[in-house]
Amino acid sequence: MGKGPGRDMALERWWWGLIEEQKGSGLSVVAFCEERGVPASSFHYWKRELRRRDEERTTGGIRSRK
């Protein structure tokens, strides 16, 4: 999913907020997600996806090989 009209910035901000909240909560991802009623699989997906999007934005889409 790349940049474009289908990208929901409000949704991205919501997930970033949730990810930051979990970091400061002292709870595991699973416990945090259970408490919030959010599937842990969705949390992990968005954490990975937002990291990828942020990397893409800051590097101009150039990814290095590992």
Secondary structure by P-SEA (a helix, b strand, c coil): ccccccccaaaaaaaaaaaaaaaaccccaaaaaaaacccaaaaaaaaaaaaaaaaaaaaccccccc
